[in-house]
Every structure is written in C-alpha cells, then in structure tokens.
Amino acid sequence: MSDSKSALGVLACIMVLCLACAPPADGGLDADLGADLYDPAADPAADLAAAIAEAGASGRRILLEVGGNWCVWCHRLEAFIEGHERVHAAWTDGFVTVRVNYSPEVENREFLSQYPEVPGYPHLFVLDSDGTFLHSQGTGVLEDGEGYSEEAILAFLEQWAPGRIEPSASR
C-alpha cells in the first residue's frame, strides 16, 4: 500500500510540474505582452521608403526598431515610451519609427542584411532622414531592472537627435 501511495504522490508531482510548465491558453504570451506591435506581413523596404519621405519632410531621423510580437522586452519598451511623457515626446519629435518584424515565420533577413548583426531584441538602428545608416543600438544598456531607464533612453535620443551628430556610420 505504501508503494502505491508513493507512486501516486510522484505521479501527482509530475502532473503539477507539467501543468506549471505548460504554455498558457493564450499561446504562451507573457502578461507583459499586449496588442501586436509588429506586422509579419509588412514590407520593411516599403515602410522605410515611406519613413524616408516623412523624415525628410519633417526634419526627423529614422529609428528602425527590430523585434517581434513574441518579445517581452519589445512590449515593455513600447509601454515605457507610451508611459513616459518626456521619452515619448523626444522619440516622436525627433524620429520616425519603422518596426521591422523578426520572428521564426518572418525573419526579414534580406532587409536586415544591409545593417550590422542584431545581437538581441528589441534592437534599434538609427538612420538619417535620407535612410543613411548612422548607429546600431542594443537596448540592454537602456534597461533598468524589469523595465527601462528614462535617463538612458533620453540620453540616447538626445545623442542621435536630428542635427546633433554629423552622419557617419557608427557600428
């Protein structure tokens, strides 16, 4: 009887562990993930062409934001930008944003091959208003704990704001 109780106990533990490790019913989305930010069907070359026209007309630079709907930190970055007035203003006043999807289904390799390798997500590429590559920026240095640092993001945006740096490739 004791062996059958032990076996039942082990089986119960295994079942609890399996349930704890199973993806949630929402397809594995983390609680930090909200609405889709990236469109896997988007054409990043066409989106960049439109951004070049908009940036040229408005005197802004371009931020290519590479990431995916699967990326918790991509959603955290978006929430941070939207939730911090100074960051939002600096981001939108100085830059036209183009989101470039990177996912197992759509990697956009051809488009991304013209830029330095992306070591992690989200990743930012700063382009001048004419589309000239200026800088590759990992976002890990902009993080603070489970979120982002307002000071670090504002310093990054200020450093690359239009008119602040002469166009020259910075890898």
PyMOL commands that set and color helices and strands:
alter all, ss='L'
color gray80, all
select helices_A, chain A and resi 2-21+44-58+72-83+85-94+109-112+140-142+150-160
alter helices_A, ss='H'
color red, helices_A
select strands_A, chain A and resi 61-67+95-101+123-127+133-138+143-144+147-148
alter strands_A, ss='S'
color yellow, strands_A
deselect
rebuild
show_as cartoon
